[in-house]
Every structure is written in C-alpha cells, then in structure tokens.
C-alpha cells in the first residue's frame, strides 16, 4: 500500500526508524562532552603552561574548571526544566532552577574578578579556559559525524 500524496502532489517523506544502538550512542553525547571538557582542560593547561607560563596556565585551568561546572550545571537545569514541563514525578521548583542559573554566573563572575584584579595574564588564560566547552562541542560534532558515516546512523 502506497502512502497518499501530499496536497502539493509530492509523496510523503519516509522517516527511517532509529536503531537502539544509535539511540544509545546519541544519548551519551552530554557525558562525552563533559569528558572532552576535562581532557581538553588538562591537556591545554599543560600546553598553555609551556607556551605562556604558569600564571596564564593557572588562569586557564580555573576557567576550564568553571566552564566544566557551568556546563554540568546547565545540563542538570535543562533536565530539571524538561522534567517540569512534561510533568514528571521529579519536577523541580522554579526557584531552585533560577538559583542554579544565578549561582553559576555569580561563581564565574567572582572568580573572574579575583583573577582580573590579581593578574592580567591569568585573566586572559581564564577567558580562554571558559571556551573549552565550545571546543568539546566541536569534537563531539566531529565524532558524531564520523560515527554517522562509519556506522550509518
């Protein structure tokens, strides 16, 4: 039996069923990105120490650590918000969600202020360290593209 054509005369697009292996692979993206942030933070801290010195490396390590905590906190907040929207049994109050966002930015602001007032080199490293989740997301996108092409997801 063929599907009925759409009003514009085109046949409906067929949607392929996702395999359980693909579901497991893609559902593990966030934990992989968190590991990538830690690995990149550690590896690049060594590279920054070698190239720019220990003060900048300490700032970079602090920025990477704050970025990791922020990314992890954001992931938990999105999960809690999703649970709240779909009326799950684990619904979290709106006040605690707002507090989580506020505290995350407050922590980053306090650390940035302390580093900024102590050393410009450390502050520069801190700002670059805050960008490690972006690099982790790029690595994850490349890994997913490779897996999609290699495994046919």
Residue pairs with C-beta under 8 A, 6 or more apart in sequence:
2 11
3 11
3 12
4 12
5 11
5 12
6 12
19 153
21 151
22 151
22 153
25 147
25 151
25 153
26 144
26 153
29 140
29 144
30 75
32 140
32 143
33 71
33 133
33 136
33 137
33 139
33 140
34 68
34 71
34 72
34 75
34 136
36 135
36 136
36 139
36 140
37 64
37 67
37 68
37 71
37 132
37 133
37 136
38 68
40 64
40 132
40 135
40 136
40 139
41 60
41 61
41 64
41 65
41 67
41 68
41 129
41 132
42 64
44 60
44 64
44 132
45 57
45 60
45 61
45 64
46 57
48 56
48 57
48 60
48 125
48 128
49 56
49 57
52 121
52 125
53 121
55 119
55 121
55 122
55 125
56 121
56 122
56 124
56 125
57 125
58 122
58 125
59 115
59 119
59 121
59 122
59 123
59 124
59 125
59 126
59 129
60 125
60 126
60 128
60 129
61 125
61 129
62 111
62 115
62 122
62 125
62 126
62 129
63 125
63 126
63 127
63 128
63 129
63 130
63 131
63 132
64 129
64 130
64 132
65 129
66 107
66 108
66 111
66 126
66 129
66 130
67 129
67 130
67 131
67 132
67 133
68 132
68 133
69 104
69 107
70 104
70 107
70 108
70 133
71 133
71 136
73 100
73 104
74 104
76 100
77 97
77 100
77 101
80 90
80 92
80 96
80 97
81 92
81 97
83 90
83 91
83 92
84 91
84 92
84 94
84 97
108 130
111 126
112 123
112 126
112 127
115 122
115 123
115 126
116 123
147 153
